[in-house]
Amino acid sequence: MLTNFRDARPHSAPLLALTLAAALACNARAQLSPERLYYGVNQPINVRVNTPDNIEIDTAILLQKPDGTTIKVAGVAPGVANLATMFPEIWTTPIDGVWYAQLHVGIADIGAPIVIQPLKGTGPAQMTDEAGNIALKLDEKTRQANFGTRTARIAYPQPDKLLTGVRVYVDRVATMQTSLGDIEFAMRPDAAPNTVFNFLHLAEGGFYTGVIFHRVVAKLPSGHAFVIQAGDPTGTGDGGPGYAIDLEPSTLTHDFGVLSMARDDDPNTNGSQFFVALSREGTARLDGRYTAFAQALSGAEVIRTIAAVKVGENDRPLDPPVIKAIKLDPAPPLSRRRPLTPEVKAAKPEEKPTNKPAGEKK
């Protein structure tokens, strides 16, 4: 059984590949689907296994790291499978970030992977001065240090060692449909899992429908391209979802096309507002201070077009671009992820001078 599966991976039989491709085209429902979103420690983690119809090929689930490295392989049959039994490592091995479970049929990974996120408590991030003292209240000097020269620091608490369970859901890509075109974003739960889940929750519920890009900063005084910003239903730069989440440390750097959370002076005021970075040179200083959680797969020209709109006072577009909807679709397997295209990597927007300091929601 698994012997055939292992042998099939390196030796691609053309007829088998064509058969599998045809079946996949006819059965888009081939997928791993969790029965619940949350599972407590040492509970069964039941997922439904849907495979292509009428294909007698070995089927397995791969437990993978975010870079696509396979940790373990386990054979599986259509129906309900218990990941906790197949992969006891989920409960016995500390997970750094997230793991993925991927359905594999014959010689191909099929369907979106499911994200396995360990649930561990953390405290709020704190802003400190240059000496490392906690800045409980931001005076003007500290504010200027944070948003001007960026000498203020962010102190992140250590995650609790206590594991309370896992969050399990199908990985997705988000297509931001704007009045100027579409931008497709790959979510990065490996970099900032709580922030990704918060964004997916808001997008799935229609929160961003009809919301404008209320701030466009095409160029900083340094001459470097900065950000385009949206996510406030009021369009003023002061609104949000009615709650806030803590600043989450992210391993994703602020490069062109990276999606990150906007916030107020208090680092733990992340909610619904986000920005898209326009250049590494202009946004590198935001690394570690703002939570980057997704990156553009396509739509560089749209990002460039939004960044080129005419703005008035406070960097507000005179004719604001509108988010018509954010559409969520299953993500491709890790083995078939598209890298950032040369266009996305190299694209730079039309630039406009501004004296607005960096980082505020407004």
C-alpha positions as CSV (number, residue, x, y, z in Angstrom):
1,M,0.0,0.0,0.0
2,L,2.3,2.8,1.2
3,T,5.1,1.1,-0.8
4,N,3.3,1.9,-4.0
5,F,2.8,5.5,-2.8
6,R,6.4,6.0,-2.1
7,D,7.5,4.5,-5.4
8,A,5.1,6.6,-7.3
9,R,6.4,9.9,-6.1
10,P,9.8,10.0,-7.8
11,H,8.7,7.9,-10.9
12,S,6.0,9.9,-12.7
13,A,4.1,7.5,-15.0
14,P,2.5,9.7,-17.8
15,L,-0.6,7.6,-18.1
16,L,-1.2,7.6,-14.3
17,A,-0.6,11.4,-14.2
18,L,-3.1,12.0,-17.1
19,T,-5.7,9.7,-15.4
20,L,-5.3,11.6,-12.1
21,A,-5.4,15.0,-13.7
22,A,-8.7,14.1,-15.5
23,A,-10.2,12.8,-12.3
24,L,-9.2,15.9,-10.4
25,A,-10.8,18.1,-13.1
26,C,-14.0,16.2,-12.7
27,N,-13.9,16.1,-8.9
28,A,-12.9,19.4,-7.4
29,R,-14.2,18.3,-4.0
30,A,-11.1,16.2,-3.4
31,Q,-10.0,17.7,0.0
32,L,-9.3,17.2,3.6
33,S,-12.0,18.9,5.7
34,P,-11.9,19.2,9.5
35,E,-15.0,18.3,11.3
36,R,-14.5,21.1,13.8
37,L,-12.4,24.2,14.1
38,Y,-11.0,23.5,17.6
39,Y,-9.8,20.4,19.3
40,G,-8.7,20.1,22.9
41,V,-5.4,18.5,24.0
42,N,-5.3,14.8,23.4
43,Q,-8.7,14.8,21.7
44,P,-9.2,13.0,18.4
45,I,-8.7,15.4,15.5
46,N,-11.2,14.1,13.0
47,V,-11.0,15.2,9.3
48,R,-13.1,14.0,6.4
49,V,-11.1,12.6,3.5
50,N,-12.7,13.2,0.1
51,T,-10.8,11.6,-2.8
52,P,-11.3,11.7,-6.6
53,D,-14.0,9.2,-7.7
54,N,-13.1,6.0,-9.4
55,I,-9.4,6.1,-8.9
56,E,-7.7,3.1,-7.4
57,I,-4.4,4.7,-6.3
58,D,-2.7,4.8,-2.9
59,T,-3.9,7.7,-0.8
60,A,-2.0,9.3,2.1
61,I,-1.9,12.3,4.3
62,L,1.4,14.2,4.5
63,L,2.3,16.1,7.7
64,Q,4.3,19.1,6.5
65,K,6.2,22.1,7.7
66,P,5.5,25.5,6.1
67,D,8.5,25.1,3.8
68,G,7.0,21.9,2.3
69,T,9.2,19.5,4.2
70,T,7.4,16.3,5.0
71,I,7.6,15.3,8.6
72,K,5.6,12.1,8.3
73,V,3.4,10.1,5.8
74,A,0.4,8.0,6.8
75,G,-1.8,6.0,4.5
76,V,-5.5,6.8,4.6
77,A,-8.8,5.7,3.1
78,P,-11.8,7.9,2.1
79,G,-14.1,8.7,5.0
80,V,-13.1,10.1,8.5
81,A,-9.5,10.0,9.7
82,N,-8.1,10.9,13.1
83,L,-5.0,13.0,12.6
84,A,-4.1,12.6,16.3
85,T,-3.8,8.8,15.8
86,M,-2.0,9.1,12.5
87,F,0.4,11.8,13.7
88,P,0.7,11.7,17.6
89,E,3.5,14.2,17.1
90,I,0.8,16.9,17.0
91,W,0.3,16.4,20.8
92,T,3.8,15.3,21.8
93,T,6.1,17.6,19.8
94,P,6.2,21.4,20.3
95,I,5.1,23.0,17.1
96,D,7.0,26.1,16.1
97,G,4.4,28.2,14.2
98,V,2.0,25.9,12.3
99,W,2.0,22.5,10.6
100,Y,0.0,21.5,7.5
101,A,-1.8,18.2,6.6
102,Q,-1.9,17.6,2.9
103,L,-3.9,15.0,1.0
104,H,-1.8,13.0,-1.5
105,V,-3.3,10.6,-4.1
106,G,-1.0,8.5,-6.3
107,I,1.8,10.9,-7.4
108,A,0.2,14.2,-6.7
109,D,-0.8,16.5,-3.8
110,I,-4.4,17.4,-4.2
111,G,-6.7,20.0,-2.6
112,A,-5.8,22.7,-0.1
113,P,-3.7,21.7,2.9
114,I,-5.3,22.2,6.3
115,V,-3.6,24.4,8.8
116,I,-2.8,23.0,12.3
117,Q,-2.2,25.8,14.7
118,P,-1.3,25.1,18.4
119,L,-3.2,27.2,20.8
120,K,-0.9,28.9,23.3
121,G,-1.6,32.0,25.4
122,T,0.6,35.1,25.2
123,G,0.4,38.4,26.9
124,P,0.1,41.8,25.1
125,A,3.2,43.4,23.5
126,Q,4.6,46.4,25.2
127,M,6.3,49.5,23.9
128,T,9.6,50.5,25.6
129,D,12.1,53.3,25.4
130,E,15.7,53.0,24.2
131,A,16.7,51.8,27.7
132,G,14.1,49.1,27.7
133,N,11.8,50.7,30.2
134,I,8.1,50.1,29.6
135,A,6.3,53.2,28.1
136,L,2.9,52.9,29.8
137,K,1.9,56.3,28.4
138,L,3.2,57.7,25.2
139,D,4.4,61.3,25.5
140,E,5.2,63.2,22.4
141,K,8.8,62.4,22.6
142,T,8.1,58.7,22.7
143,R,5.6,59.0,20.0
144,Q,8.0,60.7,17.7
145,A,10.6,58.1,18.6
146,N,8.2,55.4,17.6
147,F,6.7,56.8,14.4
148,G,9.6,59.1,13.4
149,T,13.1,57.8,14.0
150,R,11.8,54.4,15.1
151,T,14.2,54.1,18.0
152,A,11.4,53.0,20.4
153,R,11.2,49.2,20.8
154,I,8.5,46.6,21.0
155,A,8.8,43.9,23.8
156,Y,7.0,40.7,23.1
157,P,6.1,38.3,25.9
158,Q,7.2,34.7,25.8
159,P,4.4,32.3,24.7
160,D,3.0,30.1,27.4
161,K,4.3,26.6,27.5
162,L,0.8,25.3,28.2
163,L,-0.9,24.0,25.1
164,T,-4.7,24.2,25.2
165,G,-5.5,22.6,21.9
166,V,-5.2,23.2,18.2
167,R,-7.1,25.2,15.6
168,V,-7.6,23.3,12.3
169,Y,-8.9,24.8,9.1
170,V,-8.5,24.7,5.3
171,D,-5.8,27.0,4.1
172,R,-7.1,29.8,1.8
173,V,-6.0,32.5,-0.6
174,A,-7.8,35.9,-0.6
175,T,-8.7,37.8,-3.7
176,M,-9.3,41.5,-2.9
177,Q,-11.6,42.7,-5.6
178,T,-11.2,46.5,-5.9
179,S,-12.7,49.1,-8.1
180,L,-9.3,49.2,-9.9
181,G,-8.7,45.5,-10.2
182,D,-8.0,42.3,-8.2
183,I,-5.1,41.6,-5.9
184,E,-4.6,37.9,-4.8
185,F,-2.9,37.3,-1.4
186,A,-1.4,34.2,0.0
187,M,-2.1,33.9,3.7
188,R,0.9,33.2,5.9
189,P,-0.3,31.5,9.1
190,D,3.2,30.3,9.6
191,A,4.3,33.9,10.1
192,A,1.3,35.3,12.1
193,P,-1.4,32.7,12.7
194,N,-3.8,34.7,14.9
195,T,-3.7,37.7,12.6
196,V,-4.3,35.5,9.6
197,F,-7.3,33.9,11.2
198,N,-8.7,37.3,12.3
199,F,-8.4,38.6,8.7
200,L,-10.1,35.5,7.3
201,H,-12.9,35.8,9.8
202,L,-13.6,39.4,8.8
203,A,-13.3,38.7,5.1
204,E,-15.5,35.7,5.2
205,G,-18.2,37.6,7.0
206,G,-18.2,40.4,4.4
207,F,-16.7,43.0,6.7
208,Y,-14.6,44.6,4.0
209,T,-17.3,44.9,1.4
210,G,-17.6,48.5,0.2
211,V,-14.7,49.7,2.3
212,I,-12.4,52.3,0.7
213,F,-8.6,52.8,0.6
214,H,-8.6,55.8,2.9
215,R,-4.9,56.5,2.9
216,V,-2.3,56.4,0.1
217,V,1.3,57.3,0.9
218,A,3.2,56.8,-2.4
219,K,6.4,58.4,-1.3
220,L,8.1,59.3,2.0
221,P,10.3,62.3,2.5
222,S,13.2,59.9,2.0
223,G,11.9,59.3,-1.5
224,H,11.0,55.6,-0.9
225,A,7.5,54.2,-1.7
226,F,5.5,53.5,1.4
227,V,1.9,52.1,1.8
228,I,-1.7,52.0,0.6
229,Q,-4.1,51.5,3.5
230,A,-7.7,50.3,4.0
231,G,-9.9,48.3,6.3
232,D,-11.9,51.0,8.1
233,P,-15.7,50.8,7.4
234,T,-16.1,54.5,8.4
235,G,-13.4,55.6,5.9
236,T,-12.0,58.0,8.4
237,G,-9.0,56.0,9.6
238,D,-10.4,55.8,13.1
239,G,-12.8,52.8,12.7
240,G,-12.5,49.1,13.2
241,P,-14.4,45.9,13.9
242,G,-15.4,46.8,17.5
243,Y,-12.6,44.8,19.1
244,A,-8.8,44.7,19.1
245,I,-6.2,41.9,19.0
246,D,-2.7,42.0,20.4
247,L,0.3,42.8,18.3
248,E,1.6,39.4,17.0
249,P,5.3,38.9,16.3
250,S,5.7,38.0,12.6
251,T,8.5,36.4,10.7
252,L,7.4,37.9,7.4
253,T,9.3,41.0,6.3
254,H,7.7,44.1,4.8
255,D,8.5,43.8,1.1
256,F,6.4,45.1,-1.9
257,G,3.0,43.5,-1.9
258,V,3.1,42.3,1.8
259,L,-0.1,42.7,3.7
260,S,0.2,44.0,7.3
261,M,-1.9,45.3,10.1
262,A,-2.3,49.0,10.9
263,R,-2.7,50.1,14.5
264,D,-2.7,53.1,16.8
265,D,0.1,54.2,19.1
266,D,-0.8,51.3,21.4
267,P,0.8,48.2,19.8
268,N,-2.2,46.1,20.8
269,T,-4.9,47.9,18.8
270,N,-4.9,45.7,15.7
271,G,-8.4,45.1,14.4
272,S,-9.5,45.4,10.8
273,Q,-7.3,48.1,9.2
274,F,-4.4,46.9,7.0
275,F,-1.9,48.3,4.6
276,V,0.0,46.9,1.6
277,A,3.7,47.7,1.5
278,L,5.0,49.5,-1.6
279,S,8.8,49.0,-1.2
280,R,11.3,47.2,1.0
281,E,13.3,50.4,1.3
282,G,10.2,52.4,2.6
283,T,8.8,49.7,4.9
284,A,11.8,47.7,6.3
285,R,11.6,49.7,9.5
286,L,8.1,48.3,10.2
287,D,9.5,44.8,10.6
288,G,8.9,43.6,14.2
289,R,6.6,46.6,14.9
290,Y,3.7,45.8,12.8
291,T,2.2,42.3,12.0
292,A,2.8,41.2,8.4
293,F,0.6,38.3,7.6
294,A,0.1,37.8,3.9
295,Q,1.8,38.5,0.6
296,A,0.6,39.3,-2.9
297,L,0.6,36.5,-5.5
298,S,-0.7,38.7,-8.3
299,G,-2.1,42.2,-8.8
300,A,1.1,44.2,-8.8
301,E,-0.3,46.5,-11.4
302,V,-3.4,47.1,-9.3
303,I,-1.3,47.9,-6.3
304,R,0.7,50.3,-8.5
305,T,-2.5,51.9,-9.8
306,I,-4.0,52.4,-6.3
307,A,-0.7,54.0,-5.1
308,A,-0.8,56.5,-8.0
309,V,-4.3,58.0,-7.3
310,K,-4.4,61.7,-6.5
311,V,-4.5,62.5,-2.8
312,G,-5.5,65.6,-0.7
313,E,-5.0,66.5,2.9
314,N,-3.8,63.7,5.3
315,D,-2.9,61.5,2.3
316,R,-6.6,60.8,1.6
317,P,-7.5,59.9,-2.0
318,L,-9.7,62.4,-3.8
319,D,-11.5,59.5,-5.5
320,P,-10.9,56.6,-3.1
321,P,-10.6,53.1,-4.6
322,V,-13.2,50.7,-3.2
323,I,-12.9,47.1,-2.0
324,K,-15.9,45.5,-3.7
325,A,-15.4,42.2,-1.9
326,I,-12.7,39.8,-0.6
327,K,-13.2,36.3,-2.0
328,L,-11.7,33.3,-0.2
329,D,-10.7,30.2,-2.1
330,P,-8.8,27.0,-1.1
331,A,-5.1,27.5,-1.4
332,P,-3.0,25.2,-3.6
333,P,-0.8,22.5,-2.0
334,L,2.5,23.7,-0.6
335,S,4.3,21.7,-3.4
336,R,2.5,23.9,-6.0
337,R,2.7,27.3,-4.4
338,R,3.5,30.1,-6.8
339,P,6.5,32.2,-5.8
340,L,6.2,35.9,-6.0
341,T,6.4,36.8,-9.7
342,P,9.2,39.0,-11.0
343,E,6.5,41.7,-11.6
344,V,5.5,41.6,-8.0
345,K,9.0,41.6,-6.7
346,A,10.2,44.4,-9.0
347,A,7.1,46.6,-9.3
348,K,7.3,50.0,-7.9
349,P,4.3,52.5,-7.8
350,E,4.1,56.0,-9.1
351,E,5.3,58.1,-6.2
352,K,4.0,61.3,-4.6
353,P,5.7,63.3,-1.8
354,T,4.2,63.3,1.7
355,N,5.2,64.5,5.1
356,K,2.9,62.0,7.0
357,P,4.8,60.0,9.6
358,A,4.6,56.2,9.2
359,G,2.5,53.7,10.9
360,E,-0.7,55.2,12.3
361,K,-4.1,53.8,11.5
362,K,-5.0,57.2,10.1
